[in-house]
């Protein structure tokens, strides 16, 4: 069988820590209380970090004694700063969290949120910033307020948003804030009197399948899926959506990834199979790890083939040779992985803007040395009770079936069209500008423009970048080490 058999146990590599056992001159090998977190971070990074061989302080022979090692750990009291000190300059995406339960919940699509998903954009000049509403998460606080997609805001609690204050005002400790709305007036941002007060609550679960519908466009059945995150808890629902597409006779597909920051590698494999087919002998992606542990894996554990089941049930597929995907600068990680993984098999017509350029995957790591620091929910009782920190380091890259993985500058669209913040349209409707462009390609109809672009400057940052998972791509079940 080509299909990967995921391992459920892990054996720690001892080579990385030989120096600890060779330090015979030290009497006390107990890790001091004030460096427990740093000790966990160093050991996990020394073993797994993708660029381990390029970081001098992560070298296996970096320390001559246990005392030298512990003195080094004690030099940086802030665990997050210590973690960042071990990262290479090109690493834009590794991060940490002082509470692993928060990180794990976010990986499952559960977070503390008011349900407002938005992007931030700079004014034509200066340091002022405005926000635009992308969409509202159902069953959230924002869902019950007078705010919707396309609304613009430029003030928080009466203060103009700027480069210097937007992080604290929108993503600080204040769970409740009031947005001051604005509008465009001949390309300029003009304040309105209207205000909306929103409150963040714990436990908001976002279903990434935001829209799944079949359009009848001039007699052609077009499946449209707006998918906002690769969250494995919703894989079965995703499969059901493709079952509906098949039942409706869809022969074309538009994947809307414009706000999708990524997520589960396995969910991307399943979605790719729903697009392409249940060809389990065809390679989807292959993993590349750091030089130290690449050979520690069985070759079959590094290869992911297309799937034919989802949670033990038959997988629904459209068996397509061509598909359309809407992208933006916020399209990242597992979204890009799917585009790259399908590229050798499916003609992927990309409409929108160049993607983020995140081609590395990560693993959630906690202070569980007997499991090689890999987090598993079944082993929570084995996690060091004195250390709640988790790290999410980049540990490898995924290559497609022809060995390509070099898209750190992003994946460029075939048809460039950035969103117009003054004319966003209604998601999933045939009049929404980016969907219109896809449907024009599908039907061959001539372009229908709705007027001049109002405001389409490049986005500064999106609200997803201030969640615990950001634009991360992670392995659900890392392969076991020999």
Number of C-alpha atoms within 10 A of each C-alpha: 8 14 17 15 12 12 12 12 15 17 12 16 15 11 10 17 14 12 18 16 11 12 15 12 9 11 9 10 13 9 14 12 9 11 20 19 26 25 19 23 26 17 19 23 23 22 24 25 29 26 22 22 15 14 14 11 17 22 14 17 12 12 17 12 17 22 18 12 15 19 12 15 21 17 11 15 13 12 21 18 12 18 20 14 13 20 24 13 8 8 15 10 18 21 20 22 17 15 14 22 15 17 23 19 16 21 26 19 22 17 23 18 22 21 24 24 20 22 21 21 23 19 17 13 7 9 11 18 23 22 28 26 20 23 21 21 20 16 13 21 19 23 17 12 12 11 20 16 18 20 19 28 27 27 24 20 16 12 14 17 23 19 13 11 16 21 12 10 21 20 13 11 8 11 15 15 16 17 23 21 22 21 19 14 11 9 14 12 18 14 16 13 7 11 18 16 16 22 17 19 15 10 14 20 19 22 20 21 18 18 16 18 18 25 21 14 13 9 8 16 18 21 24 23 23 22 22 22 28 30 24 21 15 18 20 16 15 25 22 14 21 23 16 17 26 17 10 16 15 20 17 22 24 23 20 28 24 25 25 25 28 30 30 25 26 20 24 27 22 29 23 22 27 25 23 20 22 22 14 16 13 16 19 29 27 22 19 19 22 18 14 18 16 16 12 14 14 13 11 14 19 17 20 25 22 26 24 19 16 17 9 8 10 12 22 25 21 21 15 17 15 18 21 22 24 24 30 28 24 25 28 29 28 30 35 26 30 22 21 25 28 26 19 15 16 19 14 18 18 24 26 25 24 21 25 23 20 29 25 27 28 27 24 22 25 28 29 21 18 14 20 22 25 23 24 19 9 8 12 14 9 16 18 16 10 10 17 15 22 26 28 25 27 27 23 22 21 25 21 23 21 13 12 15 20 15 16 13 12 20 23 19 19 13 15 15 18 21 20 18 24 18 17 18 18 15 18 20 13 17 16 14 22 26 25 17 23 23 24 15 16 17 12 9 11 9 11 11 10 9 7 8 14 15 20 15 14 15 18 14 16 20 17 17 14 14 16 21 28 20 23 27 30 26 17 19 18 19 20 18 18 12
